[in-house]
Each structure stands twice: as C-alpha cells, then as structure tokens.
C-alpha cells in the first residue's frame, strides 16, 4: 500500500486556483466551443469540468485553452467562408 507521503509525491501539480475572471473566461470559451462543435460526450464533459474547476496543471490548462481557441477560430472561419460562398451564389 502506498504511504501518504509517497502518495503525495505522485499527485500532479495543480494550477493555482483560478480567480473569478479566469473562471468566467474559461466558461465562455467552453460554451462557445460547445455551441460550434455540438454537445460534448462523456469524456469531453469530464475534461471540460476539470478545465473549468482548474483541476489541471498550468501546462494542461494552457494547452487545452489553445486547442479550444484553435477549434473555435477554425469553425468561425469555416462558417464565414460558407456564408460568403452562399451569398455569392
């Protein structure tokens, strides 16, 4: 059995607790992502909850934020392109 001291050494470093502004930014990002991509599955929901609660280390938070921003930008660009193409036809 793992002793409490060894267990503590195996736990991941968590990002500092996010302040209200950071929590709001993350919530808006997740909401926009879900709006564009669709209803998240069970695993995606779990990851989003961890992202929103800050239950990730700072590198994971920044990496996931970058993925969300990239997907949102790509989807919005595709929507604009599609609406431009539709208007020209």
PDB file of N, CA, C and O in Angstrom:
ATOM      1  N   UNK A   1       0.849  -1.188   0.000  1.00  0.00           N
ATOM      2  CA  UNK A   1       0.000   0.000   0.000  1.00  0.00           C
ATOM      3  C   UNK A   1       0.884   1.237   0.000  1.00  0.00           C
ATOM      4  O   UNK A   1       1.929   1.255   0.650  1.00  0.00           O
ATOM      5  N   UNK A   2       0.478   2.252  -0.712  1.00  0.00           N
ATOM      6  CA  UNK A   2       1.240   3.489  -0.797  1.00  0.00           C
ATOM      7  C   UNK A   2       1.055   4.300   0.472  1.00  0.00           C
ATOM      8  O   UNK A   2      -0.065   4.528   0.929  1.00  0.00           O
ATOM      9  N   UNK A   3       2.163   4.723   1.025  1.00  0.00           N
ATOM     10  CA  UNK A   3       2.067   5.552   2.235  1.00  0.00           C
ATOM     11  C   UNK A   3       1.601   6.940   1.843  1.00  0.00           C
ATOM     12  O   UNK A   3       1.782   7.345   0.695  1.00  0.00           O
ATOM     13  N   UNK A   4       1.000   7.688   2.775  1.00  0.00           N
ATOM     14  CA  UNK A   4       0.532   9.037   2.445  1.00  0.00           C
ATOM     15  C   UNK A   4       1.643   9.924   1.881  1.00  0.00           C
ATOM     16  O   UNK A   4       1.395  10.734   0.988  1.00  0.00           O
ATOM     17  N   UNK A   5       2.851   9.777   2.390  1.00  0.00           N
ATOM     18  CA  UNK A   5       3.952  10.601   1.900  1.00  0.00           C
ATOM     19  C   UNK A   5       4.261  10.292   0.441  1.00  0.00           C
ATOM     20  O   UNK A   5       4.465  11.208  -0.356  1.00  0.00           O
ATOM     21  N   UNK A   6       4.298   9.007   0.083  1.00  0.00           N
ATOM     22  CA  UNK A   6       4.570   8.623  -1.302  1.00  0.00           C
ATOM     23  C   UNK A   6       3.394   8.983  -2.201  1.00  0.00           C
ATOM     24  O   UNK A   6       3.595   9.375  -3.351  1.00  0.00           O
ATOM     25  N   UNK A   7       2.183   8.858  -1.699  1.00  0.00           N
ATOM     26  CA  UNK A   7       1.012   9.228  -2.480  1.00  0.00           C
ATOM     27  C   UNK A   7       1.071  10.706  -2.836  1.00  0.00           C
ATOM     28  O   UNK A   7       0.774  11.086  -3.968  1.00  0.00           O
ATOM     29  N   UNK A   8       1.446  11.528  -1.889  1.00  0.00           N
ATOM     30  CA  UNK A   8       1.546  12.960  -2.131  1.00  0.00           C
ATOM     31  C   UNK A   8       2.544  13.254  -3.255  1.00  0.00           C
ATOM     32  O   UNK A   8       2.332  14.172  -4.047  1.00  0.00           O
ATOM     33  N   UNK A   9       3.613  12.491  -3.324  1.00  0.00           N
ATOM     34  CA  UNK A   9       4.623  12.707  -4.355  1.00  0.00           C
ATOM     35  C   UNK A   9       4.113  12.334  -5.743  1.00  0.00           C
ATOM     36  O   UNK A   9       4.631  12.840  -6.739  1.00  0.00           O
ATOM     37  N   UNK A  10       3.118  11.467  -5.831  1.00  0.00           N
ATOM     38  CA  UNK A  10       2.621  11.028  -7.129  1.00  0.00           C
ATOM     39  C   UNK A  10       1.479  11.890  -7.648  1.00  0.00           C
ATOM     40  O   UNK A  10       1.116  11.780  -8.819  1.00  0.00           O
ATOM     41  N   UNK A  11       0.908  12.741  -6.811  1.00  0.00           N
ATOM     42  CA  UNK A  11      -0.197  13.585  -7.263  1.00  0.00           C
ATOM     43  C   UNK A  11       0.322  14.675  -8.194  1.00  0.00           C
ATOM     44  O   UNK A  11       1.411  15.206  -7.974  1.00  0.00           O
ATOM     45  N   UNK A  12      -0.444  15.018  -9.237  1.00  0.00           N
ATOM     46  CA  UNK A  12       0.010  16.048 -10.166  1.00  0.00           C
ATOM     47  C   UNK A  12      -0.020  17.431  -9.522  1.00  0.00           C
ATOM     48  O   UNK A  12      -0.825  17.705  -8.632  1.00  0.00           O
ATOM     49  N   UNK A  13       0.860  18.277  -9.986  1.00  0.00           N
ATOM     50  CA  UNK A  13       0.848  19.674  -9.541  1.00  0.00           C
ATOM     51  C   UNK A  13      -0.370  20.333 -10.184  1.00  0.00           C
ATOM     52  O   UNK A  13      -0.575  20.214 -11.392  1.00  0.00           O
ATOM     53  N   UNK A  14      -1.155  21.008  -9.403  1.00  0.00           N
ATOM     54  CA  UNK A  14      -2.338  21.678  -9.933  1.00  0.00           C
ATOM     55  C   UNK A  14      -2.044  23.152 -10.150  1.00  0.00           C
ATOM     56  O   UNK A  14      -1.221  23.747  -9.454  1.00  0.00           O
ATOM     57  N   UNK A  15      -2.719  23.720 -11.114  1.00  0.00           N
ATOM     58  CA  UNK A  15      -2.598  25.150 -11.335  1.00  0.00           C
ATOM     59  C   UNK A  15      -3.182  25.868 -10.129  1.00  0.00           C
ATOM     60  O   UNK A  15      -4.029  25.325  -9.421  1.00  0.00           O
ATOM     61  N   UNK A  16      -2.729  27.079  -9.905  1.00  0.00           N
ATOM     62  CA  UNK A  16      -3.283  27.869  -8.808  1.00  0.00           C
ATOM     63  C   UNK A  16      -4.783  28.021  -9.034  1.00  0.00           C
ATOM     64  O   UNK A  16      -5.243  28.076 -10.174  1.00  0.00           O
ATOM     65  N   UNK A  17      -5.528  28.087  -7.962  1.00  0.00           N
ATOM     66  CA  UNK A  17      -6.973  28.241  -8.096  1.00  0.00           C
ATOM     67  C   UNK A  17      -7.282  29.465  -8.945  1.00  0.00           C
ATOM     68  O   UNK A  17      -6.814  30.568  -8.665  1.00  0.00           O
ATOM     69  N   UNK A  18      -8.076  29.251  -9.985  1.00  0.00           N
ATOM     70  CA  UNK A  18      -8.369  30.370 -10.876  1.00  0.00           C
ATOM     71  C   UNK A  18      -9.252  31.418 -10.191  1.00  0.00           C
ATOM     72  O   UNK A  18     -10.136  31.080  -9.403  1.00  0.00           O
ATOM     73  N   UNK A  19      -9.001  32.686 -10.501  1.00  0.00           N
ATOM     74  CA  UNK A  19      -9.847  33.744  -9.952  1.00  0.00           C
ATOM     75  C   UNK A  19     -11.145  33.806 -10.761  1.00  0.00           C
ATOM     76  O   UNK A  19     -11.293  33.111 -11.766  1.00  0.00           O
ATOM     77  N   UNK A  20     -12.075  34.637 -10.316  1.00  0.00           N
ATOM     78  CA  UNK A  20     -13.390  34.699 -10.962  1.00  0.00           C
ATOM     79  C   UNK A  20     -13.297  35.085 -12.432  1.00  0.00           C
ATOM     80  O   UNK A  20     -14.014  34.519 -13.257  1.00  0.00           O
ATOM     81  N   UNK A  21     -12.432  36.033 -12.780  1.00  0.00           N
ATOM     82  CA  UNK A  21     -12.285  36.429 -14.186  1.00  0.00           C
ATOM     83  C   UNK A  21     -11.803  35.266 -15.044  1.00  0.00           C
ATOM     84  O   UNK A  21     -12.296  35.046 -16.150  1.00  0.00           O
ATOM     85  N   UNK A  22     -10.829  34.526 -14.516  1.00  0.00           N
ATOM     86  CA  UNK A  22     -10.306  33.372 -15.253  1.00  0.00           C
ATOM     87  C   UNK A  22     -11.371  32.300 -15.406  1.00  0.00           C
ATOM     88  O   UNK A  22     -11.493  31.698 -16.472  1.00  0.00           O
ATOM     89  N   UNK A  23     -12.137  32.054 -14.362  1.00  0.00           N
ATOM     90  CA  UNK A  23     -13.220  31.067 -14.432  1.00  0.00           C
ATOM     91  C   UNK A  23     -14.251  31.499 -15.471  1.00  0.00           C
ATOM     92  O   UNK A  23     -14.731  30.674 -16.249  1.00  0.00           O
ATOM     93  N   UNK A  24     -14.592  32.788 -15.489  1.00  0.00           N
ATOM     94  CA  UNK A  24     -15.554  33.301 -16.471  1.00  0.00           C
ATOM     95  C   UNK A  24     -15.023  33.164 -17.899  1.00  0.00           C
ATOM     96  O   UNK A  24     -15.773  32.803 -18.807  1.00  0.00           O
ATOM     97  N   UNK A  25     -13.738  33.449 -18.101  1.00  0.00           N
ATOM     98  CA  UNK A  25     -13.135  33.308 -19.434  1.00  0.00           C
ATOM     99  C   UNK A  25     -13.181  31.860 -19.899  1.00  0.00           C
ATOM    100  O   UNK A  25     -13.518  31.574 -21.048  1.00  0.00           O
ATOM    101  N   UNK A  26     -12.839  30.955 -18.996  1.00  0.00           N
ATOM    102  CA  UNK A  26     -12.876  29.530 -19.340  1.00  0.00           C
ATOM    103  C   UNK A  26     -14.291  29.085 -19.661  1.00  0.00           C
ATOM    104  O   UNK A  26     -14.508  28.327 -20.606  1.00  0.00           O
ATOM    105  N   UNK A  27     -15.253  29.553 -18.880  1.00  0.00           N
ATOM    106  CA  UNK A  27     -16.654  29.173 -19.106  1.00  0.00           C
ATOM    107  C   UNK A  27     -17.142  29.668 -20.461  1.00  0.00           C
ATOM    108  O   UNK A  27     -17.834  28.942 -21.175  1.00  0.00           O
ATOM    109  N   UNK A  28     -16.784  30.912 -20.825  1.00  0.00           N
ATOM    110  CA  UNK A  28     -17.175  31.444 -22.138  1.00  0.00           C
ATOM    111  C   UNK A  28     -16.530  30.649 -23.272  1.00  0.00           C
ATOM    112  O   UNK A  28     -17.161  30.384 -24.295  1.00  0.00           O
ATOM    113  N   UNK A  29     -15.280  30.277 -23.077  1.00  0.00           N
ATOM    114  CA  UNK A  29     -14.558  29.503 -24.086  1.00  0.00           C
ATOM    115  C   UNK A  29     -15.219  28.140 -24.290  1.00  0.00           C
ATOM    116  O   UNK A  29     -15.443  27.724 -25.427  1.00  0.00           O
ATOM    117  N   UNK A  30     -15.531  27.450 -23.202  1.00  0.00           N
ATOM    118  CA  UNK A  30     -16.174  26.139 -23.283  1.00  0.00           C
ATOM    119  C   UNK A  30     -17.572  26.268 -23.892  1.00  0.00           C
ATOM    120  O   UNK A  30     -17.974  25.438 -24.707  1.00  0.00           O
ATOM    121  N   UNK A  31     -18.300  27.293 -23.503  1.00  0.00           N
ATOM    122  CA  UNK A  31     -19.658  27.495 -24.039  1.00  0.00           C
ATOM    123  C   UNK A  31     -19.609  27.736 -25.548  1.00  0.00           C
ATOM    124  O   UNK A  31     -20.403  27.160 -26.293  1.00  0.00           O
ATOM    125  N   UNK A  32     -18.690  28.577 -25.999  1.00  0.00           N
ATOM    126  CA  UNK A  32     -18.567  28.861 -27.435  1.00  0.00           C
ATOM    127  C   UNK A  32     -18.134  27.607 -28.196  1.00  0.00           C
ATOM    128  O   UNK A  32     -18.661  27.309 -29.268  1.00  0.00           O
ATOM    129  N   UNK A  33     -17.183  26.887 -27.639  1.00  0.00           N
ATOM    130  CA  UNK A  33     -16.710  25.640 -28.252  1.00  0.00           C
ATOM    131  C   UNK A  33     -17.880  24.667 -28.419  1.00  0.00           C
ATOM    132  O   UNK A  33     -18.080  24.119 -29.503  1.00  0.00           O
ATOM    133  N   UNK A  34     -18.645  24.455 -27.362  1.00  0.00           N
ATOM    134  CA  UNK A  34     -19.773  23.519 -27.413  1.00  0.00           C
ATOM    135  C   UNK A  34     -20.843  23.987 -28.389  1.00  0.00           C
ATOM    136  O   UNK A  34     -21.481  23.172 -29.055  1.00  0.00           O
ATOM    137  N   UNK A  35     -21.040  25.296 -28.473  1.00  0.00           N
ATOM    138  CA  UNK A  35     -22.018  25.858 -29.407  1.00  0.00           C
ATOM    139  C   UNK A  35     -21.623  25.543 -30.857  1.00  0.00           C
ATOM    140  O   UNK A  35     -22.473  25.206 -31.681  1.00  0.00           O
ATOM    141  N   UNK A  36     -20.346  25.655 -31.149  1.00  0.00           N
ATOM    142  CA  UNK A  36     -19.870  25.422 -32.510  1.00  0.00           C
ATOM    143  C   UNK A  36     -19.708  23.946 -32.850  1.00  0.00           C
ATOM    144  O   UNK A  36     -20.009  23.530 -33.969  1.00  0.00           O
ATOM    145  N   UNK A  37     -19.238  23.159 -31.901  1.00  0.00           N
ATOM    146  CA  UNK A  37     -18.897  21.763 -32.163  1.00  0.00           C
ATOM    147  C   UNK A  37     -20.058  20.822 -31.877  1.00  0.00           C
ATOM    148  O   UNK A  37     -20.185  19.778 -32.517  1.00  0.00           O
ATOM    149  N   UNK A  38     -20.888  21.177 -30.936  1.00  0.00           N
ATOM    150  CA  UNK A  38     -22.011  20.315 -30.579  1.00  0.00           C
ATOM    151  C   UNK A  38     -21.889  19.806 -29.158  1.00  0.00           C
ATOM    152  O   UNK A  38     -20.904  20.059 -28.465  1.00  0.00           O
ATOM    153  N   UNK A  39     -22.911  19.086 -28.745  1.00  0.00           N
ATOM    154  CA  UNK A  39     -22.969  18.572 -27.375  1.00  0.00           C
ATOM    155  C   UNK A  39     -21.780  17.644 -27.120  1.00  0.00           C
ATOM    156  O   UNK A  39     -21.530  16.716 -27.889  1.00  0.00           O
ATOM    157  N   UNK A  40     -21.050  17.907 -26.032  1.00  0.00           N
ATOM    158  CA  UNK A  40     -19.882  17.065 -25.751  1.00  0.00           C
ATOM    159  C   UNK A  40     -20.283  15.688 -25.231  1.00  0.00           C
ATOM    160  O   UNK A  40     -21.316  15.525 -24.582  1.00  0.00           O
ATOM    161  N   UNK A  41     -19.446  14.710 -25.530  1.00  0.00           N
ATOM    162  CA  UNK A  41     -19.640  13.365 -24.998  1.00  0.00           C
ATOM    163  C   UNK A  41     -19.196  13.298 -23.547  1.00  0.00           C
ATOM    164  O   UNK A  41     -18.784  14.298 -22.959  1.00  0.00           O
ATOM    165  N   UNK A  42     -19.286  12.112 -22.985  1.00  0.00           N
ATOM    166  CA  UNK A  42     -18.991  11.925 -21.560  1.00  0.00           C
ATOM    167  C   UNK A  42     -17.543  12.292 -21.217  1.00  0.00           C
ATOM    168  O   UNK A  42     -17.301  12.987 -20.230  1.00  0.00           O
ATOM    169  N   UNK A  43     -16.590  11.836 -22.016  1.00  0.00           N
ATOM    170  CA  UNK A  43     -15.179  12.119 -21.730  1.00  0.00           C
ATOM    171  C   UNK A  43     -14.886  13.601 -21.893  1.00  0.00           C
ATOM    172  O   UNK A  43     -14.199  14.198 -21.064  1.00  0.00           O
ATOM    173  N   UNK A  44     -15.403  14.190 -22.952  1.00  0.00           N
ATOM    174  CA  UNK A  44     -15.200  15.625 -23.174  1.00  0.00           C
ATOM    175  C   UNK A  44     -15.808  16.434 -22.041  1.00  0.00           C
ATOM    176  O   UNK A  44     -15.218  17.421 -21.603  1.00  0.00           O
ATOM    177  N   UNK A  45     -16.976  16.031 -21.562  1.00  0.00           N
ATOM    178  CA  UNK A  45     -17.613  16.712 -20.420  1.00  0.00           C
ATOM    179  C   UNK A  45     -16.713  16.671 -19.191  1.00  0.00           C
ATOM    180  O   UNK A  45     -16.555  17.672 -18.492  1.00  0.00           O
ATOM    181  N   UNK A  46     -16.135  15.524 -18.940  1.00  0.00           N
ATOM    182  CA  UNK A  46     -15.251  15.379 -17.783  1.00  0.00           C
ATOM    183  C   UNK A  46     -14.038  16.293 -17.912  1.00  0.00           C
ATOM    184  O   UNK A  46     -13.651  16.963 -16.955  1.00  0.00           O
ATOM    185  N   UNK A  47     -13.449  16.314 -19.088  1.00  0.00           N
ATOM    186  CA  UNK A  47     -12.285  17.178 -19.322  1.00  0.00           C
ATOM    187  C   UNK A  47     -12.673  18.637 -19.163  1.00  0.00           C
ATOM    188  O   UNK A  47     -11.929  19.417 -18.569  1.00  0.00           O
ATOM    189  N   UNK A  48     -13.835  19.011 -19.689  1.00  0.00           N
ATOM    190  CA  UNK A  48     -14.283  20.397 -19.561  1.00  0.00           C
ATOM    191  C   UNK A  48     -14.515  20.771 -18.102  1.00  0.00           C
ATOM    192  O   UNK A  48     -14.185  21.885 -17.694  1.00  0.00           O
ATOM    193  N   UNK A  49     -15.067  19.881 -17.326  1.00  0.00           N
ATOM    194  CA  UNK A  49     -15.278  20.157 -15.903  1.00  0.00           C
ATOM    195  C   UNK A  49     -13.946  20.369 -15.200  1.00  0.00           C
ATOM    196  O   UNK A  49     -13.810  21.281 -14.384  1.00  0.00           O
ATOM    197  N   UNK A  50     -12.969  19.536 -15.511  1.00  0.00           N
ATOM    198  CA  UNK A  50     -11.646  19.695 -14.916  1.00  0.00           C
ATOM    199  C   UNK A  50     -11.024  21.024 -15.338  1.00  0.00           C
ATOM    200  O   UNK A  50     -10.383  21.692 -14.526  1.00  0.00           O
ATOM    201  N   UNK A  51     -11.206  21.409 -16.588  1.00  0.00           N
ATOM    202  CA  UNK A  51     -10.704  22.677 -17.101  1.00  0.00           C
ATOM    203  C   UNK A  51     -11.360  23.846 -16.375  1.00  0.00           C
ATOM    204  O   UNK A  51     -10.686  24.798 -15.980  1.00  0.00           O
ATOM    205  N   UNK A  52     -12.663  23.769 -16.204  1.00  0.00           N
ATOM    206  CA  UNK A  52     -13.397  24.855 -15.552  1.00  0.00           C
ATOM    207  C   UNK A  52     -13.056  24.973 -14.069  1.00  0.00           C
ATOM    208  O   UNK A  52     -12.994  26.077 -13.529  1.00  0.00           O
ATOM    209  N   UNK A  53     -12.835  23.831 -13.410  1.00  0.00           N
ATOM    210  CA  UNK A  53     -12.534  23.844 -11.986  1.00  0.00           C
ATOM    211  C   UNK A  53     -11.060  24.110 -11.704  1.00  0.00           C
ATOM    212  O   UNK A  53     -10.684  24.379 -10.563  1.00  0.00           O
ATOM    213  N   UNK A  54     -10.228  24.036 -12.733  1.00  0.00           N
ATOM    214  CA  UNK A  54      -8.800  24.236 -12.528  1.00  0.00           C
ATOM    215  C   UNK A  54      -8.105  22.992 -12.015  1.00  0.00           C
ATOM    216  O   UNK A  54      -7.020  23.079 -11.439  1.00  0.00           O
ATOM    217  N   UNK A  55      -8.720  21.829 -12.217  1.00  0.00           N
ATOM    218  CA  UNK A  55      -8.135  20.584 -11.737  1.00  0.00           C
ATOM    219  C   UNK A  55      -7.175  20.021 -12.784  1.00  0.00           C
ATOM    220  O   UNK A  55      -7.276  18.865 -13.194  1.00  0.00           O
ATOM    221  N   UNK A  56      -6.241  20.878 -13.201  1.00  0.00           N
ATOM    222  CA  UNK A  56      -5.205  20.527 -14.172  1.00  0.00           C
ATOM    223  C   UNK A  56      -3.988  21.357 -13.825  1.00  0.00           C
ATOM    224  O   UNK A  56      -4.095  22.391 -13.165  1.00  0.00           O
ATOM    225  N   UNK A  57      -2.831  20.899 -14.274  1.00  0.00           N
ATOM    226  CA  UNK A  57      -1.665  21.747 -14.052  1.00  0.00           C
ATOM    227  C   UNK A  57      -1.676  22.876 -15.077  1.00  0.00           C
ATOM    228  O   UNK A  57      -2.435  22.831 -16.045  1.00  0.00           O
ATOM    229  N   UNK A  58      -0.848  23.872 -14.868  1.00  0.00           N
ATOM    230  CA  UNK A  58      -0.925  25.075 -15.713  1.00  0.00           C
ATOM    231  C   UNK A  58      -0.629  24.776 -17.176  1.00  0.00           C
ATOM    232  O   UNK A  58      -1.178  25.434 -18.060  1.00  0.00           O
ATOM    233  N   UNK A  59       0.226  23.796 -17.447  1.00  0.00           N
ATOM    234  CA  UNK A  59       0.533  23.449 -18.833  1.00  0.00           C
ATOM    235  C   UNK A  59      -0.671  22.799 -19.518  1.00  0.00           C
ATOM    236  O   UNK A  59      -0.937  23.062 -20.690  1.00  0.00           O
ATOM    237  N   UNK A  60      -1.386  21.963 -18.799  1.00  0.00           N
ATOM    238  CA  UNK A  60      -2.586  21.341 -19.354  1.00  0.00           C
ATOM    239  C   UNK A  60      -3.665  22.385 -19.616  1.00  0.00           C
ATOM    240  O   UNK A  60      -4.344  22.338 -20.641  1.00  0.00           O
ATOM    241  N   UNK A  61      -3.820  23.321 -18.692  1.00  0.00           N
ATOM    242  CA  UNK A  61      -4.807  24.387 -18.856  1.00  0.00           C
ATOM    243  C   UNK A  61      -4.487  25.210 -20.102  1.00  0.00           C
ATOM    244  O   UNK A  61      -5.368  25.469 -20.923  1.00  0.00           O
ATOM    245  N   UNK A  62      -3.237  25.617 -20.240  1.00  0.00           N
ATOM    246  CA  UNK A  62      -2.850  26.434 -21.391  1.00  0.00           C
ATOM    247  C   UNK A  62      -2.956  25.651 -22.692  1.00  0.00           C
ATOM    248  O   UNK A  62      -3.350  26.204 -23.719  1.00  0.00           O
ATOM    249  N   UNK A  63      -2.610  24.381 -22.657  1.00  0.00           N
ATOM    250  CA  UNK A  63      -2.713  23.544 -23.851  1.00  0.00           C
ATOM    251  C   UNK A  63      -4.166  23.395 -24.281  1.00  0.00           C
ATOM    252  O   UNK A  63      -4.485  23.542 -25.461  1.00  0.00           O
ATOM    253  N   UNK A  64      -5.040  23.105 -23.335  1.00  0.00           N
ATOM    254  CA  UNK A  64      -6.456  22.940 -23.650  1.00  0.00           C
ATOM    255  C   UNK A  64      -7.071  24.261 -24.108  1.00  0.00           C
ATOM    256  O   UNK A  64      -7.893  24.280 -25.024  1.00  0.00           O
ATOM    257  N   UNK A  65      -6.672  25.365 -23.471  1.00  0.00           N
ATOM    258  CA  UNK A  65      -7.153  26.678 -23.902  1.00  0.00           C
ATOM    259  C   UNK A  65      -6.764  26.921 -25.369  1.00  0.00           C
ATOM    260  O   UNK A  65      -7.571  27.420 -26.152  1.00  0.00           O
ATOM    261  N   UNK A  66      -5.542  26.571 -25.730  1.00  0.00           N
ATOM    262  CA  UNK A  66      -5.075  26.745 -27.108  1.00  0.00           C
ATOM    263  C   UNK A  66      -5.866  25.887 -28.086  1.00  0.00           C
ATOM    264  O   UNK A  66      -6.197  26.332 -29.185  1.00  0.00           O
ATOM    265  N   UNK A  67      -6.169  24.653 -27.681  1.00  0.00           N
ATOM    266  CA  UNK A  67      -6.967  23.775 -28.546  1.00  0.00           C
ATOM    267  C   UNK A  67      -8.356  24.377 -28.755  1.00  0.00           C
ATOM    268  O   UNK A  67      -8.842  24.453 -29.884  1.00  0.00           O
ATOM    269  N   UNK A  68      -8.994  24.805 -27.659  1.00  0.00           N
ATOM    270  CA  UNK A  68     -10.314  25.423 -27.788  1.00  0.00           C
ATOM    271  C   UNK A  68     -10.268  26.638 -28.706  1.00  0.00           C
ATOM    272  O   UNK A  68     -11.109  26.774 -29.595  1.00  0.00           O
ATOM    273  N   UNK A  69      -9.299  27.519 -28.502  1.00  0.00           N
ATOM    274  CA  UNK A  69      -9.190  28.730 -29.319  1.00  0.00           C
ATOM    275  C   UNK A  69      -8.959  28.393 -30.785  1.00  0.00           C
ATOM    276  O   UNK A  69      -9.525  29.041 -31.666  1.00  0.00           O
ATOM    277  N   UNK A  70      -8.143  27.397 -31.051  1.00  0.00           N
ATOM    278  CA  UNK A  70      -7.857  26.983 -32.424  1.00  0.00           C
ATOM    279  C   UNK A  70      -9.107  26.421 -33.103  1.00  0.00           C
ATOM    280  O   UNK A  70      -9.420  26.788 -34.236  1.00  0.00           O
ATOM    281  N   UNK A  71      -9.812  25.538 -32.413  1.00  0.00           N
ATOM    282  CA  UNK A  71     -11.025  24.938 -32.979  1.00  0.00           C
ATOM    283  C   UNK A  71     -12.092  26.006 -33.195  1.00  0.00           C
ATOM    284  O   UNK A  71     -12.763  26.011 -34.227  1.00  0.00           O
ATOM    285  N   UNK A  72     -12.251  26.904 -32.233  1.00  0.00           N
ATOM    286  CA  UNK A  72     -13.242  27.981 -32.369  1.00  0.00           C
ATOM    287  C   UNK A  72     -12.907  28.848 -33.576  1.00  0.00           C
ATOM    288  O   UNK A  72     -13.788  29.155 -34.379  1.00  0.00           O
ATOM    289  N   UNK A  73     -11.649  29.243 -33.713  1.00  0.00           N
ATOM    290  CA  UNK A  73     -11.242  30.075 -34.850  1.00  0.00           C
ATOM    291  C   UNK A  73     -11.480  29.358 -36.179  1.00  0.00           C
ATOM    292  O   UNK A  73     -11.948  29.968 -37.140  1.00  0.00           O
ATOM    293  N   UNK A  74     -11.160  28.069 -36.234  1.00  0.00           N
ATOM    294  CA  UNK A  74     -11.371  27.303 -37.463  1.00  0.00           C
ATOM    295  C   UNK A  74     -12.850  27.188 -37.803  1.00  0.00           C
ATOM    296  O   UNK A  74     -13.243  27.355 -38.958  1.00  0.00           O
ATOM    297  N   UNK A  75     -13.667  26.901 -36.798  1.00  0.00           N
ATOM    298  CA  UNK A  75     -15.111  26.775 -37.048  1.00  0.00           C
ATOM    299  C   UNK A  75     -15.727  28.101 -37.473  1.00  0.00           C
ATOM    300  O   UNK A  75     -16.540  28.143 -38.396  1.00  0.00           O
ATOM    301  N   UNK A  76     -15.342  29.187 -36.802  1.00  0.00           N
ATOM    302  CA  UNK A  76     -15.876  30.506 -37.170  1.00  0.00           C
ATOM    303  C   UNK A  76     -15.428  30.902 -38.573  1.00  0.00           C
ATOM    304  O   UNK A  76     -16.197  31.501 -39.325  1.00  0.00           O
ATOM    305  N   UNK A  77     -14.199  30.572 -38.925  1.00  0.00           N
ATOM    306  CA  UNK A  77     -13.699  30.857 -40.265  1.00  0.00           C
ATOM    307  C   UNK A  77     -14.479  30.065 -41.311  1.00  0.00           C
ATOM    308  O   UNK A  77     -14.844  30.598 -42.359  1.00  0.00           O
ATOM    309  N   UNK A  78     -14.730  28.798 -41.022  1.00  0.00           N
ATOM    310  CA  UNK A  78     -15.497  27.961 -41.943  1.00  0.00           C
ATOM    311  C   UNK A  78     -16.921  28.482 -42.108  1.00  0.00           C
ATOM    312  O   UNK A  78     -17.469  28.461 -43.210  1.00  0.00           O
ATOM    313  N   UNK A  79     -17.514  28.943 -41.023  1.00  0.00           N
ATOM    314  CA  UNK A  79     -18.871  29.495 -41.091  1.00  0.00           C
ATOM    315  C   UNK A  79     -18.890  30.755 -41.946  1.00  0.00           C
ATOM    316  O   UNK A  79     -19.768  30.933 -42.791  1.00  0.00           O
ATOM    317  N   UNK A  80     -17.902  31.635 -41.716  1.00  0.00           N
ATOM    318  CA  UNK A  80     -17.823  32.861 -42.535  1.00  0.00           C
ATOM    319  C   UNK A  80     -17.622  32.518 -44.004  1.00  0.00           C
ATOM    320  O   UNK A  80     -18.269  33.106 -44.869  1.00  0.00           O
ATOM    321  N   UNK A  81     -16.740  31.581 -44.294  1.00  0.00           N
ATOM    322  CA  UNK A  81     -16.469  31.168 -45.666  1.00  0.00           C
ATOM    323  C   UNK A  81     -17.720  30.592 -46.303  1.00  0.00           C
ATOM    324  O   UNK A  81     -18.037  30.912 -47.449  1.00  0.00           O
ATOM    325  N   UNK A  82     -18.429  29.750 -45.575  1.00  0.00           N
ATOM    326  CA  UNK A  82     -19.657  29.153 -46.091  1.00  0.00           C
ATOM    327  C   UNK A  82     -20.723  30.219 -46.357  1.00  0.00           C
ATOM    328  O   UNK A  82     -21.406  30.170 -47.379  1.00  0.00           O
ATOM    329  N   UNK A  83     -20.867  31.176 -45.444  1.00  0.00           N
ATOM    330  CA  UNK A  83     -21.886  32.218 -45.647  1.00  0.00           C
ATOM    331  C   UNK A  83     -21.491  33.141 -46.799  1.00  0.00           C
ATOM    332  O   UNK A  83     -22.367  33.648 -47.500  1.00  0.00           O
ATOM    333  N   UNK A  84     -20.209  33.369 -47.009  1.00  0.00           N
ATOM    334  CA  UNK A  84     -19.740  34.178 -48.145  1.00  0.00           C
ATOM    335  C   UNK A  84     -20.006  33.444 -49.446  1.00  0.00           C
ATOM    336  O   UNK A  84     -20.474  34.040 -50.416  1.00  0.00           O
ATOM    337  N   UNK A  85     -19.709  32.146 -49.470  1.00  0.00           N
ATOM    338  CA  UNK A  85     -19.964  31.341 -50.678  1.00  0.00           C
ATOM    339  C   UNK A  85     -21.448  31.290 -50.993  1.00  0.00           C
ATOM    340  O   UNK A  85     -21.836  31.378 -52.158  1.00  0.00           O
ATOM    341  N   UNK A  86     -22.279  31.149 -49.977  1.00  0.00           N
ATOM    342  CA  UNK A  86     -23.724  31.089 -50.175  1.00  0.00           C
ATOM    343  C   UNK A  86     -24.267  32.412 -50.707  1.00  0.00           C
ATOM    344  O   UNK A  86     -25.170  32.428 -51.543  1.00  0.00           O
ATOM    345  N   UNK A  87     -23.712  33.516 -50.220  1.00  0.00           N
ATOM    346  CA  UNK A  87     -24.169  34.831 -50.658  1.00  0.00           C
ATOM    347  C   UNK A  87     -23.779  35.106 -52.102  1.00  0.00           C
ATOM    348  O   UNK A  87     -24.490  35.823 -52.806  1.00  0.00           O
ATOM    349  N   UNK A  88     -22.662  34.550 -52.552  1.00  0.00           N
ATOM    350  CA  UNK A  88     -22.192  34.792 -53.919  1.00  0.00           C
ATOM    351  C   UNK A  88     -22.941  33.955 -54.940  1.00  0.00           C
ATOM    352  O   UNK A  88     -22.927  34.278 -56.128  1.00  0.00           O
ATOM    353  N   UNK A  89     -23.587  32.895 -54.508  1.00  0.00           N
ATOM    354  CA  UNK A  89     -24.293  32.011 -55.459  1.00  0.00           C
ATOM    355  C   UNK A  89     -25.626  32.525 -55.777  1.00  0.00           C
ATOM    356  O   UNK A  89     -26.355  31.911 -56.556  1.00  0.00           O
TER     357      UNK A  89
END
